[in-house]
Amino acid sequence: MTDQPTNLDAHRGMAAQKATDLRRLRSEVEADQEALRTRQAELEDLLAAAPAGDWHEAVEKARYLLGLLAQSLDASDLRRRKLIDRVMADFDHLLDKAPHD
């Protein structure tokens, strides 16, 4: 017996190797997506757990929601994308002017 594992990929044809690589990659992507959904649910639970303590927290919640909206917008909906970009810029401008704690 040998101590080295046999690399089965080296004994497969190119089509079989490609199919194996695609299955592995798809499996990794699905696991990453599930982990992302879990982390996103945790974030949303945290954001919804209590009212914002100040404007900075309220802006972070609004930024998150606007980001979700922007992701769901149709590529041709430039007017709403521009509006979201302007609101985000307004947040930056107003928070820079606000007195810091």
GUFITI-958334 format. One record per residue (C-alpha): chain; x, y negated, z; residue number from 1. Coordinates in steps of 0.05 Angstrom, whole numbers, plus 5000, padded with zeros to 4 digits. Layout:
residues N
[node 'A'; [X; Y; Z]; NUM] ...
END
This chain:
residues 101
[node 'A'; [5000; 5000; 5000]; 1] [node 'A'; [5021; 4929; 4987]; 2] [node 'A'; [5018; 4871; 5035]; 3] [node 'A'; [5003; 4822; 4980]; 4] [node 'A'; [4930; 4814; 4960]; 5] [node 'A'; [4915; 4825; 4887]; 6] [node 'A'; [4897; 4762; 4848]; 7] [node 'A'; [4836; 4786; 4811]; 8] [node 'A'; [4831; 4721; 4773]; 9] [node 'A'; [4895; 4739; 4736]; 10] [node 'A'; [4863; 4804; 4710]; 11] [node 'A'; [4800; 4771; 4682]; 12] [node 'A'; [4790; 4743; 4613]; 13] [node 'A'; [4786; 4668; 4602]; 14] [node 'A'; [4709; 4668; 4599]; 15] [node 'A'; [4704; 4706; 4665]; 16] [node 'A'; [4755; 4660; 4698]; 17] [node 'A'; [4717; 4599; 4674]; 18] [node 'A'; [4651; 4628; 4700]; 19] [node 'A'; [4683; 4644; 4767]; 20] [node 'A'; [4713; 4574; 4772]; 21] [node 'A'; [4646; 4543; 4756]; 22] [node 'A'; [4611; 4584; 4809]; 23] [node 'A'; [4663; 4565; 4861]; 24] [node 'A'; [4659; 4492; 4843]; 25] [node 'A'; [4582; 4492; 4843]; 26] [node 'A'; [4584; 4525; 4912]; 27] [node 'A'; [4632; 4472; 4938]; 28] [node 'A'; [4590; 4416; 4910]; 29] [node 'A'; [4526; 4445; 4940]; 30] [node 'A'; [4560; 4450; 5008]; 31] [node 'A'; [4585; 4378; 5003]; 32] [node 'A'; [4516; 4354; 4984]; 33] [node 'A'; [4485; 4390; 5044]; 34] [node 'A'; [4537; 4360; 5091]; 35] [node 'A'; [4522; 4291; 5061]; 36] [node 'A'; [4447; 4300; 5071]; 37] [node 'A'; [4459; 4320; 5143]; 38] [node 'A'; [4504; 4259; 5156]; 39] [node 'A'; [4454; 4214; 5121]; 40] [node 'A'; [4397; 4240; 5165]; 41] [node 'A'; [4439; 4228; 5227]; 42] [node 'A'; [4454; 4157; 5205]; 43] [node 'A'; [4380; 4143; 5190]; 44] [node 'A'; [4360; 4171; 5258]; 45] [node 'A'; [4411; 4126; 5291]; 46] [node 'A'; [4388; 4065; 5251]; 47] [node 'A'; [4315; 4079; 5269]; 48] [node 'A'; [4328; 4096; 5342]; 49] [node 'A'; [4324; 4024; 5369]; 50] [node 'A'; [4312; 3954; 5345]; 51] [node 'A'; [4373; 3914; 5323]; 52] [node 'A'; [4408; 3878; 5380]; 53] [node 'A'; [4430; 3820; 5337]; 54] [node 'A'; [4430; 3795; 5265]; 55] [node 'A'; [4492; 3835; 5248]; 56] [node 'A'; [4457; 3900; 5265]; 57] [node 'A'; [4395; 3879; 5227]; 58] [node 'A'; [4436; 3862; 5166]; 59] [node 'A'; [4470; 3930; 5169]; 60] [node 'A'; [4403; 3964; 5169]; 61] [node 'A'; [4379; 3921; 5111]; 62] [node 'A'; [4443; 3934; 5072]; 63] [node 'A'; [4433; 4008; 5080]; 64] [node 'A'; [4361; 4005; 5055]; 65] [node 'A'; [4379; 3959; 4997]; 66] [node 'A'; [4435; 4006; 4978]; 67] [node 'A'; [4385; 4064; 4975]; 68] [node 'A'; [4338; 4022; 4933]; 69] [node 'A'; [4395; 4002; 4886]; 70] [node 'A'; [4414; 4076; 4876]; 71] [node 'A'; [4343; 4093; 4857]; 72] [node 'A'; [4335; 4036; 4807]; 73] [node 'A'; [4332; 4050; 4733]; 74] [node 'A'; [4394; 4027; 4697]; 75] [node 'A'; [4352; 3979; 4655]; 76] [node 'A'; [4325; 3943; 4717]; 77] [node 'A'; [4377; 3889; 4716]; 78] [node 'A'; [4332; 3836; 4748]; 79] [node 'A'; [4324; 3876; 4812]; 80] [node 'A'; [4398; 3896; 4813]; 81] [node 'A'; [4416; 3822; 4808]; 82] [node 'A'; [4367; 3806; 4864]; 83] [node 'A'; [4397; 3859; 4909]; 84] [node 'A'; [4467; 3833; 4894]; 85] [node 'A'; [4446; 3762; 4911]; 86] [node 'A'; [4414; 3784; 4977]; 87] [node 'A'; [4478; 3821; 4996]; 88] [node 'A'; [4518; 3758; 4980]; 89] [node 'A'; [4468; 3717; 5021]; 90] [node 'A'; [4480; 3764; 5080]; 91] [node 'A'; [4555; 3754; 5074]; 92] [node 'A'; [4548; 3679; 5069]; 93] [node 'A'; [4500; 3673; 5128]; 94] [node 'A'; [4539; 3720; 5173]; 95] [node 'A'; [4603; 3681; 5159]; 96] [node 'A'; [4568; 3618; 5182]; 97] [node 'A'; [4536; 3650; 5244]; 98] [node 'A'; [4570; 3640; 5311]; 99] [node 'A'; [4606; 3704; 5332]; 100] [node 'A'; [4596; 3735; 5401]; 101] 
END
